[in-house]
Amino acid sequence: MGLFSFLTKEIAIDLGTANTIIIHNDKVVVEEPSIVAIERAGNKVIAVGRKAMMMHGKTHENIKTLRPLRDGVIADFQAAEAMIREMIKMTETKKPFFPPSLKMVICIPSGITEVEERAVRDSCEQAGAKEVRLIHEPMAAAIGIGIDVLEPTGNIVVDIGGGTSEIAVIALGGIVCNKSIRIAGDDFNYDIEEYMRKQHNILVGERTAERIKIEVGAATTELENPPADIAVHGRDMMTGIPKEIIVSYTEIAQCLDKSITKIEAAVLTALEMTPPELAADIYRTGIYMAGGGSLLRGLDKRISHKTKLPVHVAEDPLRAVARGTGIALKNFDKFPFLIK
């Protein structure tokens, strides 16, 4: 820490499709949903994060709620910039006399294009960052889990987020082979919405679908400790009147089956691309899982059954990527995999 260290503020951002986490001084200072509420008339930001999430699906014509990220990449440039700017303000306990210059490490999906990468960098620079480095999500997840990524040992990481599922084989501080598919938590929500519409003739919103996924979501119909059935409220498609139905975990397991099969196929594809020496390491170390999607009941067992490999779920899977990004920030100039 130098004499003028107060003039520089170092932050690590896990810019996710569903949630954004900001780490400053090794602490999680912001953990908010990636959503913005905007006033249509003046295009003014009214709320960001949890407050905007409360409005989602309940707004009138003068307010719109936007999710600036879709499938792990920026879909709405201005909304993303406004969201990053507001969330950076949340990290400040008191208004600084001199606004510090920001040094950032941001994580991005591994299957991102150069144009999408540029959009992330530009959004951060517009939000006030002087220096920006990028790190791929599976690499950040591996560091966050506690894997020594610089070792000449192969490890496979499966990071299931809100917009993308990233599968990467990591060795010697780099990604040897990776598979990135745009099927993840958001698709699970969409599957649940579709299932409710087709099977129960009931319309539910995105937030209700998310609640169903968290409370009774499962990847298999054979769970050791099954969750209790829950009551779901929505609009009856036939009468238009609000209605209640009871949903069990077996129903949700069936409706998520198609999306989970695609994730399993992506894991198998990544294993097929793995060089033989690293495949031998992976046989010993197994598969590491991170991201909110890995919390889906029975998913680890299902992937283990499919690949015949042991599966380890990260201690705090929702924050694994953010933790890894925070460690990368501390080694800003040392890690070879930080993209300048």
Backbone hydrogen bonds, N-H to C=O, Kabsch-Sander energy under -0.5 kcal/mol:
donor,donor_aa,acceptor,acceptor_aa,energy
5,S,2,G,-1.3
7,L,4,F,-1.7
8,T,5,S,-1.4
9,K,101,S,-2.6
10,E,8,T,-0.5
11,I,9,K,-0.6
11,I,103,K,-2.5
12,A,23,I,-2.5
13,I,105,V,-2.8
14,D,21,I,-3.0
15,L,13,I,-0.9
16,G,14,D,-1.4
16,G,19,N,-1.2
20,T,32,E,-3.4
21,I,14,D,-1.7
22,I,30,V,-2.7
23,I,12,A,-2.9
24,H,27,K,-2.4
25,N,10,E,-0.5
27,K,24,H,-1.4
29,V,22,I,-2.2
29,V,27,K,-0.8
30,V,22,I,-1.5
32,E,20,T,-2.3
34,S,18,A,-2.4
35,I,33,P,-1.9
36,V,66,L,-2.9
37,A,47,A,-3.0
38,I,36,V,-0.5
38,I,64,K,-3.2
39,E,44,K,-3.1
40,R,38,I,-0.5
40,R,62,N,-2.9
43,N,39,E,-1.3
44,K,39,E,-0.7
46,I,37,A,-2.9
47,A,37,A,-1.3
49,G,35,I,-2.3
51,K,48,V,-0.8
53,M,49,G,-2.1
54,M,50,R,-2.0
55,M,51,K,-0.8
56,H,52,A,-0.9
58,K,55,M,-2.7
63,I,60,H,-1.4
64,K,38,I,-2.7
66,L,36,V,-3.3
70,R,73,V,-2.8
73,V,70,R,-2.0
75,A,68,P,-3.4
76,D,68,P,-1.8
77,F,75,A,-0.5
80,A,76,D,-2.3
81,E,77,F,-2.3
82,A,78,Q,-2.4
83,M,79,A,-2.5
84,I,80,A,-2.7
85,R,81,E,-2.5
86,E,82,A,-2.4
87,M,83,M,-2.4
88,I,84,I,-2.3
89,K,85,R,-1.7
90,M,86,E,-1.4
91,T,87,M,-0.6
91,T,88,I,-1.1
92,E,89,K,-1.5
93,T,91,T,-0.6
101,S,7,L,-3.4
102,L,128,G,-0.9
103,K,9,K,-2.8
104,M,131,E,-3.0
105,V,11,I,-1.6
106,I,133,R,-2.5
107,C,13,I,-1.7
108,I,135,I,-2.5
112,I,109,P,-1.0
117,E,113,T,-2.2
118,R,114,E,-2.3
119,A,115,V,-1.8
120,V,116,E,-1.7
121,R,117,E,-2.2
122,D,118,R,-3.0
123,S,119,A,-2.3
124,C,120,V,-2.0
125,E,121,R,-2.3
126,Q,122,D,-2.8
127,A,123,S,-1.5
128,G,125,E,-1.2
129,A,124,C,-2.3
130,K,102,L,-2.3
131,E,102,L,-1.8
133,R,104,M,-2.2
134,L,339,I,-2.1
135,I,106,I,-2.3
137,E,108,I,-2.7
140,A,136,H,-2.3
141,A,137,E,-3.0
142,A,138,P,-2.3
143,I,139,M,-2.1
144,G,140,A,-2.6
145,I,141,A,-2.2
146,G,142,A,-1.1
147,I,142,A,-2.3
149,V,147,I,-1.3
151,E,148,D,-1.2
153,T,151,E,-1.2
155,N,170,I,-1.8
156,I,286,G,-0.8
157,V,168,A,-2.7
158,V,288,Y,-3.3
159,D,157,V,-0.6
159,D,166,E,-3.3
160,I,158,V,-0.7
160,I,290,A,-2.3
161,G,159,D,-0.8
161,G,164,T,-2.4
165,S,181,I,-3.0
166,E,159,D,-3.0
166,E,164,T,-0.5
167,I,165,S,-0.5
167,I,179,K,-2.8
168,A,157,V,-2.3
169,V,177,C,-2.9
170,I,155,N,-3.2
170,I,168,A,-0.6
171,A,174,G,-2.1
172,L,151,E,-2.5
173,G,149,V,-3.8
174,G,171,A,-1.3
176,V,169,V,-2.7
176,V,174,G,-0.7
177,C,169,V,-0.9
179,K,167,I,-3.1
181,I,165,S,-2.5
181,I,179,K,-0.5
183,I,181,I,-1.2
185,G,161,G,-2.4
186,D,162,G,-3.0
187,D,184,A,-0.8
188,F,184,A,-1.7
189,N,185,G,-1.9
190,Y,186,D,-2.1
191,D,187,D,-2.6
192,I,188,F,-2.1
193,E,189,N,-2.4
194,E,190,Y,-2.5
195,Y,191,D,-2.5
196,M,192,I,-2.5
197,R,193,E,-1.8
198,K,194,E,-2.7
199,Q,195,Y,-3.0
200,H,195,Y,-0.6
200,H,196,M,-1.1
201,N,197,R,-0.6
202,I,196,M,-1.9
203,L,235,R,-2.9
204,V,202,I,-0.6
209,A,205,G,-2.3
210,E,206,E,-2.1
211,R,207,R,-1.9
212,I,208,T,-2.4
213,K,209,A,-2.3
214,I,210,E,-2.2
215,E,211,R,-2.7
216,V,212,I,-2.9
217,G,212,I,-0.5
217,G,213,K,-1.1
219,A,297,R,-3.1
223,L,221,T,-0.7
230,I,247,V,-2.3
232,V,245,I,-3.4
234,G,243,K,-2.2
235,R,203,L,-2.1
236,D,234,G,-0.5
236,D,241,I,-2.3
237,M,201,N,-2.6
240,G,236,D,-2.0
243,K,234,G,-3.0
245,I,232,V,-2.4
247,V,230,I,-3.0
252,I,248,S,-1.4
253,A,249,Y,-2.5
254,Q,250,T,-1.8
255,C,251,E,-2.1
256,L,252,I,-1.9
257,D,253,A,-0.6
257,D,254,Q,-0.6
260,I,256,L,-2.3
261,T,257,D,-2.2
262,K,258,K,-1.3
263,I,259,S,-1.5
264,E,260,I,-2.5
265,A,261,T,-2.2
266,A,262,K,-1.8
267,V,263,I,-2.1
268,L,264,E,-2.2
269,T,265,A,-2.2
270,A,266,A,-2.3
271,L,267,V,-2.1
272,E,268,L,-2.0
273,M,269,T,-1.6
274,T,270,A,-0.6
274,T,271,L,-0.6
278,L,275,P,-0.5
279,A,275,P,-2.2
280,A,276,P,-1.8
281,D,277,E,-1.2
282,I,278,L,-2.5
283,Y,279,A,-1.8
284,R,280,A,-0.9
284,R,281,D,-0.7
285,T,281,D,-2.7
286,G,282,I,-3.0
287,I,310,P,-2.9
288,Y,156,I,-2.5
289,M,312,H,-3.0
290,A,158,V,-2.7
291,G,317,P,-1.9
293,G,160,I,-2.6
294,S,291,G,-1.4
295,L,292,G,-1.7
296,L,293,G,-1.6
297,R,217,G,-0.9
299,L,296,L,-2.0
302,R,298,G,-2.1
303,I,299,L,-2.5
304,S,300,D,-2.3
305,H,301,K,-2.5
306,K,302,R,-1.9
307,T,303,I,-2.5
308,K,304,S,-1.9
309,L,304,S,-0.6
312,H,287,I,-3.4
313,V,311,V,-0.5
314,A,289,M,-2.9
319,R,316,D,-1.6
320,A,316,D,-0.8
323,R,319,R,-2.9
324,G,320,A,-2.2
325,T,321,V,-2.2
326,G,322,A,-2.1
327,I,323,R,-2.0
328,A,324,G,-2.2
329,L,325,T,-1.7
330,K,326,G,-1.3
331,N,327,I,-1.1
332,F,329,L,-1.1
334,K,331,N,-0.8
335,F,331,N,-1.9
338,L,335,F,-1.0
339,I,134,L,-3.2
339,I,337,F,-0.6
340,K,338,L,-0.5
